[in-house]
């Protein structure tokens, strides 16, 4: 329903007439099962190929008293980069290189259900979450030192909602909500150094120059 309200004067020193468009929407009364499915895939090449893939699905089931919806999406991709440097110290030259591989993967979902006990009492529940993981692995060479680094990051979240809506005889409404959420954040990093003499023989114990760190946080 669209309503056009004319002859509404504007402020801010305007001597012209304006208008307001009032749009009222109606609920979706389509019953049964309906939804959609999407997917995409991309490939790119630069020295080597790297790819990405994504998909999503949305489903709805509606009856006279119940309205159930489900949505899910996923996205995964990989990437890489290479770095080469040349450094000169007088007549000496130092060559360095670093190769890095990156990968990410994420999932999202949501389930919602609304049930009408009668025309004046409605209950609903919503559950959803998001899960993402990102990793990065790199290997570098600089003179007689090789360095290996591995990093992993994650972010997970879950939430839930329980709600009730009561409609009074005079048209007023009362809504009650109960919510719960949880977040999980993590990081893991590992770094190793390998030393070689001019004959490419290991000259030091790599465990001496090794670093491992982990960090995880839970929030409720």
C-alpha positions as CSV (number, residue, x, y, z in Angstrom):
1,X,0.0,0.0,0.0
2,X,1.4,3.4,-1.0
3,X,0.2,6.7,0.3
4,X,1.2,10.1,-1.1
5,X,0.9,12.9,1.3
6,X,1.2,16.4,-0.3
7,X,1.3,20.0,0.9
8,X,3.8,19.2,3.7
9,X,5.9,22.2,4.2
10,X,9.7,21.8,4.5
11,X,11.7,23.7,7.1
12,X,15.2,25.1,6.8
13,X,13.9,28.3,5.0
14,X,12.3,26.6,2.1
15,X,9.3,28.2,0.5
16,X,8.4,25.2,-1.6
17,X,5.9,22.5,-1.0
18,X,7.1,18.9,-0.4
19,X,5.6,15.5,0.1
20,X,6.0,12.3,2.0
21,X,5.7,8.8,0.5
22,X,4.3,6.3,3.1
23,X,4.9,2.7,2.1
24,X,3.2,-0.1,4.1
25,X,4.4,-3.6,3.4
26,X,2.5,-6.9,4.0
27,X,3.7,-10.2,5.4
28,X,4.6,-12.9,2.9
29,X,1.5,-15.2,2.8
30,X,3.1,-17.8,0.4
31,X,2.7,-21.3,1.9
32,X,4.8,-24.4,1.3
33,X,8.5,-24.9,0.7
34,X,10.5,-22.4,-1.4
35,X,14.1,-21.3,-1.5
36,X,17.2,-20.7,-3.6
37,X,20.7,-22.2,-4.1
38,X,23.7,-20.3,-5.4
39,X,27.3,-21.3,-6.1
40,X,30.4,-19.7,-7.6
41,X,33.9,-20.7,-8.5
42,X,36.8,-18.6,-9.6
43,X,40.3,-19.4,-10.9
44,X,43.2,-17.1,-11.4
45,X,46.7,-17.8,-12.6
46,X,49.9,-16.0,-11.9
47,X,53.0,-18.3,-11.9
48,X,50.5,-20.8,-10.5
49,X,46.8,-21.1,-10.0
50,X,44.8,-20.0,-7.0
51,X,41.1,-20.5,-6.5
52,X,38.0,-19.5,-4.6
53,X,34.7,-21.1,-4.0
54,X,31.4,-19.9,-2.5
55,X,27.9,-21.3,-2.0
56,X,24.7,-20.4,-0.3
57,X,21.3,-22.0,0.3
58,X,18.1,-20.4,1.6
59,X,15.0,-22.5,2.4
60,X,11.6,-21.5,3.8
61,X,8.7,-23.7,5.0
62,X,5.4,-21.9,5.8
63,X,2.1,-23.2,7.1
64,X,-0.9,-21.5,8.6
65,X,0.8,-21.3,12.0
66,X,4.4,-22.0,11.4
67,X,7.2,-20.2,9.5
68,X,10.6,-21.9,9.4
69,X,13.6,-20.6,7.6
70,X,17.1,-21.9,7.1
71,X,20.1,-20.2,5.5
72,X,23.7,-21.3,5.0
73,X,26.7,-19.8,3.2
74,X,30.3,-20.9,2.7
75,X,33.4,-19.3,1.2
76,X,36.9,-20.7,0.8
77,X,39.8,-19.2,-1.1
78,X,43.6,-19.6,-1.3
79,X,46.2,-17.0,-2.3
80,X,50.0,-16.7,-2.4
81,X,52.7,-14.1,-2.8
82,X,56.5,-14.2,-3.5
83,X,59.1,-11.7,-2.6
84,X,62.7,-11.5,-3.9
85,X,65.3,-9.0,-2.7
86,X,68.9,-8.2,-3.6
87,X,71.0,-6.3,-1.0
88,X,74.6,-5.1,-1.7
89,X,77.2,-4.4,0.9
90,X,80.1,-3.0,-1.1
91,X,81.2,-5.9,-3.2
92,X,79.1,-8.4,-1.3
93,X,75.6,-9.4,-2.4
94,X,72.9,-10.9,-0.3
95,X,69.9,-12.6,-2.0
96,X,66.7,-13.1,-0.1
97,X,63.4,-14.7,-1.0
98,X,60.1,-15.5,0.7
99,X,57.1,-17.6,-0.4
100,X,53.8,-17.3,1.4
101,X,50.7,-19.4,1.0
102,X,47.4,-18.2,2.5
103,X,44.1,-20.0,2.9
104,X,40.7,-18.9,4.4
105,X,37.5,-20.8,5.0
106,X,34.3,-19.5,6.4
107,X,30.8,-20.9,7.2
108,X,27.6,-19.0,8.3
109,X,24.2,-20.5,9.2
110,X,20.9,-19.3,10.7
111,X,17.8,-21.2,11.6
112,X,14.6,-19.3,12.6
113,X,11.2,-20.6,13.5
114,X,8.0,-18.6,14.3
115,X,5.0,-20.4,15.6
116,X,1.6,-18.7,16.1
117,X,-0.2,-20.3,19.1
118,X,-3.2,-18.2,18.1
119,X,-3.8,-14.8,16.6
120,X,-2.6,-13.0,19.7
121,X,0.3,-15.2,20.9
122,X,3.4,-15.9,18.9
123,X,6.7,-17.6,20.0
124,X,9.9,-17.7,18.0
125,X,13.4,-19.1,18.2
126,X,16.6,-18.1,16.3
127,X,19.9,-20.0,16.3
128,X,22.9,-19.0,14.2
129,X,26.6,-19.0,14.0
130,X,29.7,-18.1,12.1
131,X,33.0,-20.0,11.8
132,X,36.1,-18.6,10.1
133,X,39.6,-20.0,9.8
134,X,42.6,-18.3,8.2
135,X,46.1,-19.8,7.8
136,X,49.3,-18.4,6.5
137,X,52.5,-20.4,5.9
138,X,55.7,-18.8,4.7
139,X,59.3,-19.9,4.0
140,X,62.2,-17.5,3.5
141,X,65.8,-17.8,2.6
142,X,68.4,-15.1,3.4
143,X,72.0,-16.0,3.0
144,X,72.8,-18.9,5.3
145,X,69.5,-18.6,7.3
146,X,66.2,-20.2,6.4
147,X,63.0,-19.2,8.2
148,X,59.7,-21.1,8.4
149,X,56.6,-19.4,9.8
150,X,53.1,-20.8,10.2
151,X,50.2,-18.8,11.5
152,X,46.6,-19.8,12.1
153,X,43.7,-17.6,13.2
154,X,40.1,-18.5,14.0
155,X,37.0,-16.7,14.9
156,X,33.8,-18.6,15.9
157,X,30.6,-17.3,17.2
158,X,27.2,-18.8,18.2
159,X,24.0,-17.1,19.2
160,X,20.5,-18.0,20.2
161,X,17.3,-16.1,20.8
162,X,13.9,-17.2,22.3
163,X,11.1,-14.6,22.0
164,X,7.4,-14.2,22.7
165,X,5.0,-11.6,21.4
166,X,1.6,-11.0,22.9
167,X,-1.0,-8.8,21.1
168,X,-3.5,-7.0,23.3
169,X,-7.1,-6.4,22.4
170,X,-6.5,-2.7,21.9
171,X,-3.8,-3.4,19.4
172,X,-0.8,-3.0,21.7
173,X,2.1,-5.5,21.8
174,X,4.4,-6.9,24.4
175,X,7.6,-8.7,23.4
176,X,9.9,-10.7,25.6
177,X,13.4,-11.9,24.5
178,X,16.0,-14.3,26.0
179,X,19.4,-14.2,24.3
180,X,22.6,-16.2,24.5
181,X,25.9,-15.8,22.6
182,X,29.4,-17.2,22.6
183,X,32.6,-16.1,20.9
184,X,35.8,-18.1,20.4
185,X,38.9,-16.3,19.2
186,X,42.2,-18.1,18.7
187,X,45.7,-17.6,17.3
188,X,48.5,-20.1,16.8
189,X,52.0,-19.1,15.6
190,X,55.1,-21.2,15.0
191,X,58.5,-19.9,13.8
192,X,61.7,-21.8,13.1
193,X,65.2,-20.7,12.0
194,X,67.7,-23.0,10.3
195,X,71.4,-22.1,10.0
196,X,73.8,-23.5,7.4
197,X,77.5,-23.1,6.7
198,X,78.9,-22.4,3.2
199,X,78.8,-26.1,2.5
200,X,75.0,-26.1,3.2
201,X,75.5,-28.2,6.3
202,X,73.3,-27.3,9.4
203,X,75.5,-25.3,11.7
204,X,73.1,-24.9,14.7
205,X,70.4,-26.8,16.4
206,X,67.1,-25.4,15.0
207,X,65.3,-26.1,18.2
208,X,67.3,-23.5,20.0
209,X,65.8,-20.8,17.7
210,X,62.2,-22.0,17.6
211,X,59.2,-20.2,18.8
212,X,55.7,-21.5,19.5
213,X,52.8,-19.4,20.8
214,X,49.1,-20.1,21.3
215,X,46.3,-17.8,22.4
216,X,42.6,-18.7,22.8
217,X,39.8,-16.5,24.2
218,X,36.3,-17.5,25.0
219,X,33.6,-14.9,25.6
220,X,30.1,-15.7,26.8
